[in-house]
Amino acid sequence: MSRPTVIGLTGSIGMGKTTTARMFREAGVPVWDADSAVHRLYRGGGSAVGPIRSLNSEVIRDGAVDRTALSEWIARDSAALDRIESVVHPLVRADREKFVQDAVEPVVLVDIPLLFETGAEGSVDIVVVASVPEEVQRERVLARPGWTKEKLERIRARQMPDAEKRRRADYVIETATLEAARKSVHDVLEQVNAGRAHEGNCPRHRDDRT
């Protein structure tokens, strides 16, 4: 069985990435979601529980990672997030690789918020970036409960600028309107499927491209 074409979807906070992933799923593309993978890893019996317990046993409650306690630890300890990511990112990557290996469909999508920041673009064939103008991003995020300008800027500081993501993408999907985003999703899939047919069902890895 040939390896599927792997689309890597990313986008900064408030850019419409989750909505775009749902549109790909509705179009019949299996979707792996990094956030859902983390939830699986954190729940009772999840493979992240032991490594995180070794970092801070106080954030483990009833055999699972307590996300509220984890957030509180991160808020009071500036080094906590880097330590957590050092043990969780490899587990998330292994979960994603298993999803791709087990896939039977010709095209799959992996939804990775920090695709560029973690170097994951090398593991996908095509990069799609969800994007909107900065003022739309700000409006969307600040409309969410509990969000402030300061919190948004802290998150943005950890993410690659949208302009750089757009520059490095194979496709950019504008999500200002649902209609435009849905059309772009179908356009991307048409081109991906046409490319698979042209290449004899053997897509090249991004690292192999010239």
Buried (B, 14 or more C-beta within 10 A) or exposed (E): EEBBBBBBBBBBBBBBBBBBBEBBBEBEBBBBBBEEBBBBBBEEEBBBBEBBBEBBEEBBEEEBBBEEBBEBBBEEEEEBBEBBEEBBBEBBBEBBEEBBEEBEEBBBBBBBBBBBBBEBBEBBBBBBBBBBEBEBBBEBBEEEEEBEEEBBEEBBEEBBEBEEBEEBBBBBBBBEEEEEBBBBBEEBBEEBEEBBEEEEEEBEEBEEEE
